[in-house]
């Protein structure tokens, strides 16, 4: 009887599996990648940063500057 050890000699498959597709860019989101679910829609990290950072509310720099000035006066 001869043993068939060809399966043993194959290199392991270390590639991450495709899990989801990004709603915006249509690129695959792989196992282990960060992704975000907003309103039932999946976004990759890059698209989320590009899309939502542009529409996020900007900080009130004048209020921050006034608070820093007030703290310095104490």
N, C-alpha and C positions, 0 to 999 in steps of 0.2 A: 504494500500500500504506500502510495506517494502522497506526501502532504502538499497541498496547494497554498503556498505562502505568498502569492503575488499581492494579495490585499494587504498583507502586513508590510510589504516593502513600499507601498505607495505613500507619498508624502501627504500629511494631513491637510484638509481644506481649512485654512485659517482666514478665509475671507468672510467679512461680515455679511449677514443676509440683508436683503432689501426688505424694509418693513412698510414704509409709507411713501407717498409722493407729496412734495410741497405743493400747496395750492397755487402759489404765485409763480415760482420758477419751474415747476414740474420736474425738478431733480429728485432723485431718490434720497430718502432718509434711511440710513443704514442702522442696523442693530448697534446700540451703544451711543449713537449720535444724539445730541440734544435737539429736541423739537418742542413746539408749543402748540397747545390746542386752545383756540380762542373762538368761541361761538360755534363749536363743532367743526372747525376748519383747522387743518394741520399746517404749520409753518415751520420751515427750517430756521435755524438761528440767524443766518445771514439775512434772509428776507424780513424776518421780524425786526432786526436791528435797522435795516434800511427803511422799512415802511413806517414803523411806529415811532422811531426816534424823530422823524421829520414832523409828525403830527402831534407829538407830545407837547404838553404845556411848558413853555420856557419859564425858568425861574425869574422871580421879581428881583432883579439885580439892585434896583434902587432901595428896596426894603432891606435887603441883605447888607448893603453898604451903610444904611442908616443904623441898623442894629449893631454893626461893627463899630461905628462911630460912637454910639451910645455906650457900648461896653468899654471903649477906650476912655470915655469921660468919667467913669466910676472911680 
